Amino acid sequence: MTRKIVRQILPIAPRTYDQTYVNQLARTLDSFIDEQRSPNVNFQGIPSDGVANTLLLGDVFEASGFLKIVRENDIYSGSVFATGSVGTVTVVTP
């Protein structure tokens, strides 16, 4: 299950440091550390493997439900479709 992360804002330091400010700072830093350690991060805007050929080295994309990272020697060709014709074909039936 994913959750939206709300970034905490560090409290503004007063001219003289008091107990309330230090406690607010400690709680905010604890919250930030917990967020960074949490595996429940909501990745939004992750491209699919259909555009993997346009991504740069180190970019993340989704393929069949798995997150993948573009590595240096990986080749992603994407999908290419083409049609063509040469001359004409005549079909004669008796």
C-alpha positions in Angstrom: 0.0 0.0 0.0 1.4 3.4 -0.9 0.9 6.7 0.9 1.3 10.3 0.0 4.3 11.8 1.7 3.9 15.3 3.2 7.2 17.0 3.6 7.8 18.5 7.0 9.1 22.1 7.2 11.8 22.8 9.7 10.8 25.3 12.3 12.4 28.8 12.1 15.2 29.2 14.5 14.6 31.8 17.2 17.3 34.3 18.1 17.9 32.4 21.3 17.5 28.6 21.2 14.8 27.4 23.7 13.6 24.0 24.7 10.4 24.2 22.5 12.5 24.9 19.3 14.9 22.1 20.0 12.0 19.7 20.6 10.3 20.7 17.4 13.5 20.3 15.4 14.1 16.8 16.9 10.5 15.7 16.1 10.9 17.0 12.5 14.2 15.3 12.0 12.8 12.0 13.4 9.9 12.3 11.0 12.2 12.9 8.0 14.4 10.0 8.9 11.4 7.7 9.3 10.1 8.8 5.8 13.5 8.1 4.2 13.7 4.6 5.8 10.1 3.7 4.8 9.6 1.3 1.8 6.0 2.6 1.4 6.8 5.5 -1.0 4.2 6.5 -3.7 6.0 6.7 -7.0 4.0 8.9 -9.4 4.7 9.4 -13.0 6.9 6.3 -13.5 7.0 5.6 -17.3 6.3 2.2 -18.7 8.7 0.0 -20.6 7.1 1.3 -23.9 9.2 4.4 -23.6 12.3 2.8 -22.1 14.3 3.6 -25.3 13.9 7.3 -24.6 15.2 7.1 -21.0 18.6 8.0 -19.7 21.1 6.0 -17.8 19.8 5.5 -14.2 16.2 6.3 -15.0 13.5 4.2 -13.4 10.6 2.6 -15.4 7.9 0.0 -14.8 7.7 -3.2 -16.7 5.1 -5.9 -15.9 4.6 -4.7 -12.4 8.3 -4.4 -11.6 10.5 -1.3 -11.2 13.5 -1.4 -13.4 16.6 0.8 -13.8 18.2 1.7 -17.2 21.7 0.3 -17.0 24.7 1.1 -19.1 24.6 -1.9 -21.5 20.8 -2.4 -21.6 19.2 -2.1 -25.0 15.5 -1.0 -25.3 14.4 -0.8 -28.8 10.8 0.1 -28.2 8.2 -0.7 -30.9 8.7 0.1 -34.5 6.1 -0.5 -37.2 6.5 0.0 -40.9 4.7 -0.8 -44.1 5.8 -0.6 -47.7 5.1 -1.8 -51.2 7.0 -2.6 -54.4 5.2 -2.6 -57.7 1.6 -3.9 -58.2 0.1 -7.3 -58.0 -2.5 -8.4 -60.5 -4.7 -11.5 -59.7 -6.5 -13.1 -62.6 -9.1 -15.8 -62.1 -10.4 -18.0 -65.0 
